Amino acid sequence: MMKNKTNPHYINIFLLTLLFFSILVVMRLLWMDFMNVGDEANIQQGVLDLNTLHTNKGFQIKLSGEWELYTNTLLISESQKSVKPTYSHLPESWSPYFHKQDGIHYGSYRLTILKEHTDVPQMYGITIPDGLTPYEVYVNKKLIGGLGNMTLDNIEAAPVSRPATYYFMLDAQENEIIIQGIQANPYTDGGMTKEIILGDLQSMSQARFIAVIAQILFCIIFLFYILFILLLWVIGFRNKALIYFAVIIITTIATALVSSNKLLYIYLPFNWIWGQKLYFLTYINNMLFFILFLRELVKEYIKSKALLILSLCCGIYLAFTLIAPIEYILKMRVAFLLLFIVSPILMTIYMFIAVAKGGKGSVFLALAGVATANNSLFVLLQQNSTAPYSHYPFDLLIAATAISAFWFARYYDTTIETEKLSLKLQKEIHAKDEFLANTSHELRNPLHGMMSITQLLLNKQENDDLKLLLSIGRHMSHVLDDLLDLVQLKEQTLRLYPKAIQIHDVAQRMKSIFAFRLSGKPIQLIVNIPIDTPVVWADEIRVIQIFTNLLHNAIKFTEEGSITLTAEKKGSMLYISITDTGIGIDKELQKRIFEPYEQADSSMTAVGGGLGLGLSICKDLIVLHGGTLSLSSEIGKGSTFTFSLPITKKQIDNDTIPEPSHTEAFDKYTSMVNNIEQEIAAIIDTNPFITSRPRILIVDDDPVNLQVLVNVLSTEPYDVETALNGAEAIKKLQNTIFDLVISDIMMPNMSGYELAQHIRKQFTISELPILFLTAKQQHEDIQLAFISGANDFVKKPMEYVEFKARVQALVRMKLSNEERLRIEAAWLQAQIQPHFFFNTLNSIISLHGVDDEQMEELLLAFSDYLQMSFDFQNADLVVPIDYELKLVRSYLIIEQIRFGDRIQVVWNLPDTLELHVPPLVIQTLVENAIQHGILPRREGGIITIRITESEKDHTVAITDNGVGFNTAVPRKKTSVGLMNTEQRLKQIFGTKLVIESHIGDGTTISFTIPTKTTGEV
């Protein structure tokens, strides 16, 4: 299975590299063909006849053939003497023509050119290849150029051999070209071993320009790679591979400058010895760092000692080349050739292995290896070639581009991976923040129970250990607050509520608060902030938090001495300093003291403990205000924390400045340092409106919290019931009337928000208040609580007195609202409409002497109606059904006597009724049916009063066959009487009025009363 899977992969790699290698070879051959001079001259016995050739534009030929060679003779420099020449078929070495093979060889080449006279003089150019140095070129005994100094006594100072082009004009008939030179390097073949090129001025200049410009452009392009590498280094991408690649680029430029046209030696006068050394050094150095570069790139795929051994060999050869004499270097040229052959081949093999192992982007490395190997191959071939060599730039450019593509591919993959990791990290950070928030909540629940029980016990009996326990609990509560603040600051969701603040007043209040904390300690808290200090624009609660954390930190690390508060105006900012005479902070810790979770060393930690969040939160809060927080400290002398706040031109009205003991912003922090005796001593007054024990429903999924709250409220006149979840709470609300719901927010299945929304579908905020008791204290949580329908909230862990005060305030509101509705109903009944009163009296008078019996009945009914309308029992919560029906009968008798047969009454009641209803409920509905249903009809109608009972409830229905109305069409605002009736039914029994009506058929209004409450008052 493995072979079947991997073989196609290897085949694809092989085919790809073979195709790429073929393309490179074709490109190289095309370049060589483009730069090659195709025609060869027909030189015989030192004579070239140009008369048979077209020497106009585009003329170029190789001067190959039989040149006259004068060994050990410099024809121009020495005196004329008869010397018989030998003929050397250039290009070839002249060494075989010397009888003495050792020593320095020198000689002269001579060529005769036959050219007929032309009307227009023509310039020619001749290119002398590298090889012979120094040398001189003469045309018709006239020196036209040369290289080096033709002296036999300074051979080692001879320059580096390089190609050069010289320009001249030919005379008519016969012309003579003499090249005389000395072979300064005795360890290589001497003479003209490469082609000499002759051509017209334009062709030679163009060829020279192309060869040189290609080499210069090659170097310039690679310089851009250097700039690219520097940019990567500056932006922080620093590793060994980048350094190796930079050295490769530099050495590649160097190889270009010391080969082909050898541009480096035009401007730097190196002798031929150092020229040879530089050639070997640049190429081998290039190979060395290419090997190191490759090892660094593929180390995650391949671990081979062969590359290490090869790099060591290259390093040894470089050292040998630097220190060894030139003769040994040239004798060891075979080592250079071996390294130059083996290195590219081995690197290419390992690149293929990396590709085969599936390294990301490693195919580009393989292509780079092929390009490098191809370049090395042709460089070696050029060593023994007689053709003039023109620098070929594309192999190494392609290799560098492939390496860049490899890095880009890896960068792209890394970027994608980084994005994935970043997304994962963001999720982890969010999960961590959620964990902190949830952990804070979970810690607050047991902390809430502990503190509540502690406060309850302290209310019964004072105990120093309990006070200490309560103080520890409050400290833990503030630590949890810091965790939540840190989460909000990181998420940038913390909001400020700035206003004009007088720092002098804040500092004085902080002094009063911390006076208890400093009692019994040899520490003096000094406030040196003038009363006329400029007003700042800041969030008062957060400023107090900043002061508290900094003062708490100063007290924690100060054993004796003083803590001084000062303020100074600088520009538009007010700088507040808190200076202590404590133990101080060392320089190293000062650099990271404002980082989250950062603390001092172990010895300091033993002094104060904590999570190390206070200073970090202070800095973030001050930055949010647009200020700064700084520290100056010295070990053993103390520390100074200085923070700045923006100054505002707004002034504070002294009458509006609250007293320190009543400032809401200080409540949270006062509890941290002050005694709780005054809090526990605060006893809440009895509510004069409460005539029965209010019912409170507590909802929490934690039984411990439920028991704690029950214990806390046990000292008050409340009937408390509990529910462990939202569903149980809803069920109890359907069966029992409560005056207050206290609920946690974070509960399984149904949250406190959902419970509140469900309750608000049936009860308004005045009909059934909701108090959230929760550890979720973020601004969004509080806002959502009120949107969901909460009346108030208390943070966990709660303050004992605060909780009881808020509970009683909401109970008072609920009972006061009930009282208002009862009084309103009684008042409405007492306000007998004048026309009803006078019409009834007129009816009595009109019956006098006509129907005395009916008049007497009307008087008795009217008397009962008036008596019951002004009865104080109408202000009760509920009344017996018989009492309510007696009032209804009195009203109906009056109306029937007044309107006669237009009003017909049908009673459908059980034989016995054990039922209580809110006073004036049925009477209001009956009156509404007569006035708005029956009487608008000329013929009148029938009103039916029906009460039915079941196991669960009683249903009271008032039906008339009056005019009716369309319930689908929005009606005008309901009368005050009906609104009051429905609100009282909802508050007492949790029911509403049900209205059914059709135009012309009449109306039915009904309501239900739970059976279990029929006997309750």
N, C-alpha and C positions, 0 to 999 in steps of 0.2 A: 504493500500500500504506500509505503514511504517513497519508494523509487518512482512509482507511477505518478506520485504527486510532485516530486521535486525535479525529475528529469526535464519536463517541459519548461520549468523555470530556468534551469541552467542553459537549455538550448536557446531560449529567448535572450538570455544575457549574452551568450556567445554570438548569436546572430546580430544583436544590436551593436556590440563592440566591433565585430568584423565589418559591419556596414559603416560604422563611424570611422574606423581605421582606413577603410577604402576611400572614403570621402576626403580624409586628410591627405592621403597619398596623392589623390588626383589633384587636389588643390595645390600641393607642393609642386607637382610636375608641371601644372599649368603656369605657376609662378616662374619656375625655372625656364620654361619655354618662352615666357614673356620677356624675361631678362636676358635670355641667351642671344649671342651673336652667331647667326647661322653660317655665314660664309667664311671660308678659309682662303687666305692668300696663297698664290703659287710662287713661293720663294725658292729659287734655285741658285745655289752657290753664291748666296748673299745678295741676290739681285731680285727686286720686285718691280714689275712693269705695271704702272697704274694706267697706262694708255688704253689698255684693253678693258678697263672697268669704268663704270659710271660713278664718278665721285661727287655727284651733286647731292642734293638734300636726301637724307636717309641712308647715307653711305657709312657702313661699318663692316670691318673684316677682322678676322683673327690673323695676326702676323705669325702664322705657323709655317715652318719650313726651315731651309738651310740658311742659318745666320753664320757669318764669319765669327769665329771665336779665337781670341788672342789670350792664351793663358799666361798668367804672371806678367801681364803687360797692360799698362794704362795708356792707351793710344794718345790721348790728349795731354796727359800730365807728363809723360816721359818724352825724351828726345826722339826724333825720327830715326828709326833704324829698320833694317830689312828683317821683318818677322813673317814667317810663313804661317798663315792662319789655318786652323782646322774648321771643319763645318759641323755645327751643332744643330740638330733638328729640334728646334724649340716647339713646344715646351719640354725641356728635359734638364736633368741635373748636369752641371759641368764637372762634377767630381771625377768621373772616369777619364777625363782629358788631362788630368794633372798627373805627372810622373811621380811626384812626391805627395803621398796621400795625407801625411800629417802636416800640421802647421796651418797658417792662415793662407787661404786661397784668394787670389784676386785676378781680375782679367777684364777683357773688353769684348762687347758684342758690336758687330758692325753690319749695317744693312744699307744697300744702295737702292734708291727709288728712282725709277725713270718716269718722268712726267713731262708731256709736251706743254709748250707755252699756251696760256689762255689769256683772253682779253681782260677778264675779271679775276683779280687775285682771290684765292680761296684759302680760308683758314682750316687747319686740320687739328685734330687732337689725338694724343696717344696716351693710353692708360697703362702704367707700369704696375703689375701686380705685386703683392707682398711676397717676400722671400729674400731677395738680395738687399743687403744694407751694410754700409752706406753705398750710395751710387750717385752718378751724375748722368744727365741725358744731354747730348749735343746734336744739333741739326746744322749741318754745313758748318762745322767747327764752332757753332754758336751755342753757348749753354742756355738751355730752355728750362731747366729744373733739375732737382736732385733731392736726395734725402741724406742728411748727416754730413760729417766731415771726413773727407777722403785722406785720412792719415793712418799709417800703419802702426804708429806708436800709441794709439789711444783706442784700441779696438773695443775694450769693455764699455767705453762711453758711447758707442754707436747707438743710434736711436732704434726704436721698435719699427720693424718692417711693416708697412701698410700700403694699400693701393693709393695711387696718385695719378691725376690726369694733367697733362701739360699741353699747351696750345702753341702752334707755330704755323709758318707759311713755307711752301715749297718753291724752289727756284725752277726755272725752265730746264729742261733736259735732265740733268743728273743731280740727285740729292743724296746726302749721306747722313745716316742716323747712327750715332755711336752711344752705347750704354756701357759705361765702365764702372765697376764696383768692387767691393771687398766683401767676402763672406765672413762677417764678424762672429757668427755662431758656427763654430767648427763641428758641432754635434748633430747638425742636420745637413741635408743635401743642399748644396749651393747652386747659384745660378738662377736662371729663369725657369722655374718648375711649373708656372701657370701661364695661361694665355696672355699675350700682349695684344691690345685692341687698338686699331687705327680707324678713325672715322672723321667725317666732317664736323665742323664746329657745333652745329645745332644738335646733331645726333649724339655726340659725345656729352655735350652739356646736359641734354635731356636725360640721358642714361645716368649720368652722375647725380643729377637732381633727384631722380626717382629713388635711387639707391640710398642717398643720404636722408631724404625726407621721410622715407619709410622707417628708417632707423630712429629718427628723431620723434616721429609720431608714436612709434612704439614706446619709447621712453616716456613721453608725455602722458599717454594713456595709463601707463603703470604708475606714474606719479599721482594720478587721480585715485588709484587704488590706495596709495599711501595716505592721501587726504581722507579717504573713506575710513581707513583703519584708525587714523587719529581721531576722527569724529566718534567712532564707536568707543574708543578708549576714553574720550572726554565724557561721554554720556554714561559711562560706568560699565561697559561691556569689556571686562578685563579678564583674560585667561591666557594660558600658555599658547593655545592654538593661534590666537590673534597675534601674539608676539612672533611666533614662528612664521606666520603668513607674511607679516611685515618684512621680516628678514628675507624671505623668499622673493618678495617683490623687489627689494633693494638689490639683491644679488642678481636677479634676472635683468634688471636695468644695467648692472655692471657687466654682465656677460654680453649684453648688446653693445655696450660702449667699447669693449676690448676685442670684439670680433668683427668680421666683415670689413666695413670701412674704418674701424678702429678710431672712432671720433674722439675718444678720450685722449689719445696721444697727439692729436693736433694741438691741444691746448696745454697738456701736461707733459713735460719733456722727460719721460721715463726712458732709461736705457733698455737695451734688448733683454738684459738679464731679468730685470723686474717686470718687463713686459710679459716674458714667458711665465714668471711666477704668478702674476696677476691672472693670467689666463687660466692656469690650473686652479688657483685659489677660488676664483669666482664660480667656476663650474662645479667644483667639488663642494664648495660651501653651499651652493644652491641645492645640490643633491642632499647634503646633510640635513638642512632644515626642512627640505621636503619630506625626508624620512621622519624626522621628529614631528612634523606637522601631521603626517599620516598616522603615526602612532597615537597622537593625542586625539585625533578624530575617531579612529576606529577601536579605541581601547575598550569600549563597551561591547564590541562584537568579537574582537580578536586579541589574544594575548600571546605574542610570539617573540621568542628570543632572537629570531633571525634579523628582524629590523633593528633590534638593539645592537647586535654584533655588527651589522652593516653601518650603523651610525658611528660606532666606535672606530671602525676601519676608516671611515671618512674623516673623523676627527684626527686620527693618527696621521693620515696622509697630509692633512692641512698643516699640522705641526711640523712634519717632515719638510714640506714645501717651504715653510717660512724660514727654517734654520739651516737647511742643507745647501751645499754649493750647487750651482746650476748644472754642473756636469753630472752629479748624482741624480738630480731631479729628472734630467733628460734621459739618463740611462734607465730610470724607473718609470718611464712613460707608460710602460705596459700596465702598471698599477692604476694609473689614471684611466686608461682605456677600460680596464676591467670594472672599476667602480662606475665609470660612466655608462657601461653596458648593463651591468648587473643591477644597479640601483633602480633604473626605470622599470626593468622587467619585474623585479621582485615587488616593487610598489604596486605595479599594475595587478599582479597576481593577488596581493592582499586586498586591493580594492575590489576585485572580483569576488573574493571571499566575503567581504562585507556586504556586497550586493546580494550574494546568494543567501546570506543570513537574514536578509530582509531589513537591513538598516535603513531608516528613513532618509531618503534623499541620497543614499550611497551610490546610486547609479550615476550621479553626477561626478562622484569621486572616480568611478571607473572610467568615465569619459575623460576626466582630467589626466588620469594615469596614461590612457592611450595617447592623448595629445602630447604628453611629456615624453613618452617612449618614442613616438614618431619623430619628435624634434631631435632627441638624442641620436636616433638612427641616422638621420640625414646629416647631422653635424659630424658624425663619425665618417660618413661617406664622403663628405666634403674635404676631409683631411687629406685624402689621396687623389682628389679630383684636380684635373688641370684647368677646368673651366673657372672663369672668374666668379667668385662667390658674392652674391648680393644677399643682404640680410632678409630672411623670411620671417615676418612678424606674427603670423596667424596662429601657429601651433601653441605658443606660450600664452597668447591672448585668449585663445579658446580654453586652455587649461585654467587660467585665472578666472575666466568667466564661469567655467563649470564649477570651480571651487566656490565662487560667490553664489552660484545657483544652489549648490549643496547647502551652504549656510542659510540662504533664503528659505529653502525647503524646510530645513530644521527650525528656522525662526518661525516660519508659518505654522508648522506643527506645534512648536512650543507656544506660540501665541494662542492657537486653538486650545491647547491643553491648559494654558494659563487662564483663558476665559472660562473653561470648564471648572478649573480649580477655584477661580475667583467667584464664580457663581456658587460653587459648593461652599466656599469660605463664607460668602455672604449669608448663605442659608445657615451655616454653622454659627455665624455671629448672631443672626436673628434667633436661632434656636437657643444660643447661650443667653441672649438678652431675655428671651421668653422664660428660660430656665431661672434666671435671676429673679424675674418678676414673680414667677410661680413659686419659687423657693421662698421669696419674701412673704408671699401670701400664706404658704403653708407654715412658715415660722410664726407668722402673726397669730394664727389661730390658737396654737397652744400658749403663746405669749399672752394673748388676750385673756384666755381662761385663767392663767396664773395671776395676772395683774388684777383681774376682776375679783377673784377669790381673796387676794391679798387686801385689796381695798375694802372688801366686805368685812373681813376679819378686823381690819383696823378701825372700821366704823363702830365695831362692837367693843373692842378693847385695844388700847395702844400697846405696841410692842416694837422695840428697837430693831429686832431681827426682821420683822415684817416690813418695817420702813426701809431697811437695807435691801431686802428682796425687791421691793417696789422700785427703788432707785436703780437696781441692776436691770430690772425689766424695762424701765424707761430708757436706759442707756442702749439696750439691745434694740429697742424700737427705733432709736435715732440711727443706729447702724443700718437697719433695714431701710430707713428713709434714704440714707446715703446710697445704698445699692440702687434704689429706684431712680434717684437723681442721676446717677452715673449712666444708667440705661437711657434716660431721656436726653442727657447731654450728648451721648454718642450718636443717638438717632436724630439729634437736632430737632426734637419735638418739644423741648422745654420752652415755655412761653414766659415772657416777663410782663409785668404790669407796673410800669414805671409811674412815678409821681414825684412831686417836690418833697424832699426829705431834709430835715435839719439834722446834720450829723452830730452836732453838740448834744441834742436831746437823746438821740439813739445811744451815744456813748455813755451818757449819764444813766440811762435805763439799764444798759449792759453792766455798768458798775454796780447798780443796785441788785441786779439778778445774781451776779457772781460774788456778791458780798458773803452770801451763805457758803458758797463753795470754798472761799478763802478763810472762813472763820477758823481760828486755831492754827493757821499757818503763818510763818514769818514772811509773808509776801504782801506787799502793798500795791493795790491797783490805783494808778494815778491817771486822771483824765486832764490833759493839758490842751483841750480843744476850746478855743474862745466861743462865747455865745454868739458873736457876730460872724462866725465861720460861714462862708457862702453855702447856699442851698444847692444840693445835688439832685440830679434827675435819675432816679433808680427805683427798682422794685424793693419796697421796704422789707418784705418778708425775706428776700434773698440777701439783702444787706445785713439783716440780723443774723441770718445763717452764716454769712462770711465772718462777721464779728465773733459769733459763737465758736466756730471752728478754730479761728486763729487764737482767740483767748484760751480756749480749751487746750490747744497745743502748747501755748506759752506756759500755762499753769502746770501742765503735765511734765514739762522738762525744766521747771524752775523750782529748786528746793528752798531758796530764800532770796530775798532782795525785793525787786519791784518789777511791775509790768506797767509801762507807760504808753498812753494813747495820745498821739499828736496829729495835727493836720496842717497842711501847707498848700496854698494856692499856687499853681504854676500854669500860666496861660489859661486855657479853658477847662483845666482839670483840677480836681482837689485830690491831693495825695495824703492818705491816712496811713500812719505808721504805728505799729504795735511792737514795742521794744521790750525785751525781757533780759534779765541778768542770769539766764539759765546756763545749761552745760554747753550750748553752742552746737554747731553742725559742721562737720569737716568738709573740705572743698570737693572731694569726690562725690559725696552724697548730695551736695547742693546742686550738682548738675542734673540729677534725676529725682529730686525731692518732690517735684510737682507731677510725676507720672502716677497713673492709677496703681493702687496696691503697693506703692513704694513706701518702705519704712526705713527706719534707721537700723544700725547693726543690732546684733543680738542683745548687747548690754542695754541699749536704749529701748529695745522692744520690751525687755523685761520691766522697764519703768512704766510704760504707758499702754502697750498692747495696741489693739485696734486693727482695722483692715487696711489702713493706709490710703483712705479715700478722701479724707477731709481736705487736704491741701489741693489735691487734683480737682475736686469739685469747686473749691474756692476760685482757683485760677480760671476754670471754664466759665463760671458765673460772672467773674469780673470781665473776662473777654467779651461775653455776651453784652455787657453794659458798655463796651467800647473802651475799657480800661486795661491796665496791666497789673501784674503781681510780681514783685521781685523780692529777693532775699539777700541780706548781707549778714554774715555770721562769722564768729571766731571762736574756736574751741576754748572753753573756760571763761569766756567773757559775755556770752549771750548772743541773741539773734534779733534781727529787725526785719519784720515783714511789712512791706509797703505796697499798698494797692491804690489805684486811682479810679475816680468816678467823674463823669461829666458834670460840670457846673451848669445850672439853669438860671435864667433870669426871673423865672416865676417865683413869687413870694408866697409864704405860708401865713394864713390868717391865724393869729395866736389863739383865737377863740375856738378854732376848729381842731386844734391839736389835742388828741385824746390823752387822758392821764395814763401814765405807764401801766397801772394795774388793769386798765380797761382796753388796752391796745390789743386787737386781735392778733396782730403779727407776733406779739411776744408770748402768747399763750403756750405755743408749742415748746418754746425754749425755757420758759419759766419753770415748767414742770420738771425739767432736767436737773435743776440746781436747787430749787426751793423745797422747803418742808411741805408735807401734804396735810398738816393739821388744819389749816384754814379751809382747805377744800372739803375735808370730811366734815368739818363743823358747819358747812353751808347746808341747812335743812330747807327743803322746798316747802313753801306755804301750801296749805290745803286749798283746793279749788272750791269756791263756794257754789259753783254750778253743778258739781258732781253729786247726784242724789242716789246713785247706785254704783256698784263696783264695775268699773269699765273692764271689757274683755279685750285681751291682747293675744294675738297669734304670733308665735315666734317660729320662723322657718330656717333650718340649718341642717346640713347633712352630717354634721359632727355632733354626736350625742353629748360630748363633753361641753361644747359651747352652749348647747341648749340648756344643760343643767346649770352652767354658770350664770346664764341670763335669768333663768328661773330664780336662782338664789339671789341675784342682785335685785330683782323686782319683788322678791318675797316680803321685803320691808315696807312695800307700798300697797295701798288698797286696790290691787288689781287681781282679776281672775285671768290666769295665764294658761294658755294651751300651746302645745308644740306640734310641729310637723317636720319630718325628716326630708321631705322633698316637695317640689312644686305641686305635683299631682295630689298628694295628700292634703296640702294646704288648700287647693281649689275645692276639694271635696268638703272640707270643713267649712269653707266660706259659703258653700251652698246650703249647709244645714244649720249654721249658727251665725248670729250677728256679732261682728267684732268691731271694736272701736279703733284698733290700731294693728297694723301688720309690721313686724320687725323681721327682715329677711336678709340672709347672706346673699352675695352675688354669685360666687363661683360654686355651683351645685351641679351634680350629674343630671343628665337627661333634660332638665328644665332649669335654665339659669334664673337668677333673681330678676334680670331684665325681662325675660319672657313672662315670669310670674306677674310682675308689675303691669306689663302690657295687657295680660289677661284680666287682671283685676280692674284696670281702667276701662275695659269694655263695659263693665257693669256699674262701677262706682267712680264718682269724680274724686278729685283730691281732697275736697272738703267732706265728702260722704264717708270715705274710708282712707285715712292717711297711711302712707307707707314710709317706713324708716329703714334705710339700708345700713347694715352694720357689716363692714367689709374691710379686707386688707388691700383691695385694689384702690390705689390712691392717685393714679395718674390723671392728668387733666381730662383726657379723652374718656376715661372710665367714669369720672364724676359727671361730665357733660351727658354721657349716655344714660346715666342713672336718672337724671332729671328729665331727659327726653322720654324715657320709658314710663315716667309717671311717678317718680319718687317725690315725697315732700321734703325729705331731709336725709342726711347720711352722717354716720359716725365712723371714724377711722379706727381700725384695730391696730394695736391694742388700745382699748378705749379708756378714757378717764371716767372714773366712777361717777363723779358728780355731773360731768357734762352729759353722760348718757342718760342719767335719770332726769335731768332737766329737759333734755330734748324729748324724751318719751312723754313727760307730763305736759309739755307744751303742745304736742300733737294731740294728746288725749283731750286736753282742754279745748283745742280748736274743734275737734269732732263733736264733743258734747255741747259746746256752745252753739254749733250749727244746728244740732238737734233741738236745742232749747229755742233757738230762733224760729225754727219751723213750727214748733208747737204753739209758741206765743203768737206767731203770725196767723196760724189757723184759728186760734181762739179769737184773735182780734178781728179777723175777717167775718167770723160768725157774729161777733158782737156788733159789727157795723151793719145793722139791718137797713136795707135800702129804704129810703123815705117813702117812695111810692108804694112799696109793699106794706109798710106800716099804715099809711093813710088809706090805702085801698081796703085793707082788712077792717079798719075802724068804720069806713063808709059802709062796708058790707054788714057790719054789726048794727049800725044805725038803721040801715034800710030794712033789716029783718024785724026791727022792733015794732010790735003791734001787728005784724003780718004773719010771722012764723016764729013765735017765741021759743019753741022747742029747738029749732035749728039755730036760732040766735044764741041760745044757751050752750049748745054744742060748740059753736064757733068761738064763744068766749072762753070756754074751758080749753079748747085746743090752742087758742092764741096765748092763753095764760101759761100753759105748759111750754109752748114754743119760746116765749120770752124768758121764762124761768131757766130753761135748759141752755138757751143761748148765752146767758150771763153766768152760767155755772162755772166755778173755778176748776171743775173736773175736766173741762175742755183743754186745760193746759197739761193734763197727764199724758204719759207716753202712749198708753192704750186704755180703752174703756171696755166694759162688757158689751156684748152685742145687743143685749136687751136695752141698755141705756141708749145706744145709738139708734136702734129701731123705734124707740119711743119718740125721739126727736123727729125722725122721718115721718111717723104716723101723724104727729101734730101738724107738721108742715103740709102733708097731703090732705088732711081734713080741711085745713084753711083754704087750700087751692081748689079742692073739689066743691066746697060751698060757694066759693067765689065764681068758679067757671062752670059749675053744674056738670052736665053730661059730657062736656068737652074733654074731661079728664077721667079716664077709667083706670083703676089700679087693680093689678093682679099680684097676689102674694103667693109665692111658692117656697115655703120654708120647711125645714125638718121639724119634727115634733119637739125635739130637745136640741139645744145648742149650747155647747161649751166652747165659747169663742170670744176672743178679745180682738178689737180692731182699733186703729188710731181714731181718736175722736173726730167727728164731723166729716168722715170720709164718705160714707154712704149718703148722708144728707146732701153733700156737695154734688155728688153724681146725680142724685134724683132731681135736685133743683136744676142742674144743667140740662137734663133730659126734658123737663117740662118747659123751661124757658126757651131752649134752642131747638127742641125737636117737635113737641106736641102743639104748643100754643101758636107757632107760626102757621099751622094748618087751621082753616076756618072750622072744619068739623071736629077738630081736636084729635085725640088718639088714646091709645092704651099704653100704660107703663107697667112693666113687669119687673118685680123684685124677686130674684131667685138666688137661693143659697144651697149649694150641693156640697156633699162631703165625701171624701175617700180616705183611704188609709194614710195617705201622705199629707193631704191638704184639704182646705175648704175653698170653694170658689164662689165668689160673690159677683153676680151679674145684674146690671141695670139695663133693661131693654125697652126701647120705645119704637112705635111704628110711625114716627114723625117724618120730617122732610128729608133727613139724612144728608150725606155729603159724599163727594168723591175723594176717597182716601189716596188715590194716585196723584192728585193735584196737591202741591204744597199749600198748606193752610197758613193762615195768618197766625201770629203768636198766640199760643194758648193762654186762656185766662189765668190770672194769678191763683185762683182757687184750685184749678186742676193741676197746675204746676206744683203747688204746695202739697196737694194730695199725693201725687206721684213721688215726690221727693221723700215724704215721710214713709210711704210704703217701702221704698227702696232701702232707706236707712234702717227701718225696724225689721222688715221681713225679707229684704233683698229681692222684692218683686216690683214689677212695673204694671201700669195700666195697659190692657189690651183692648184696642178699639177696632170694631168692625162696623162698617156703614156702607149703605148704598142709597143713592138718590131716589127718593120716593118710597123706600122700603123701611127706613128707620135706621137706628143705631144701637149697638150693644157695646157697653163698656164694662169690662170685668177685671178682677184681680184675684190672686190666690194668696192664702195664708197657710204656712206650714202647720200641720196638725200638732206637732210636738210643742209649738209655742202658744197653742190656744189658751192654755191656762197660765202662762207666764206673764208677769208684769215687768 
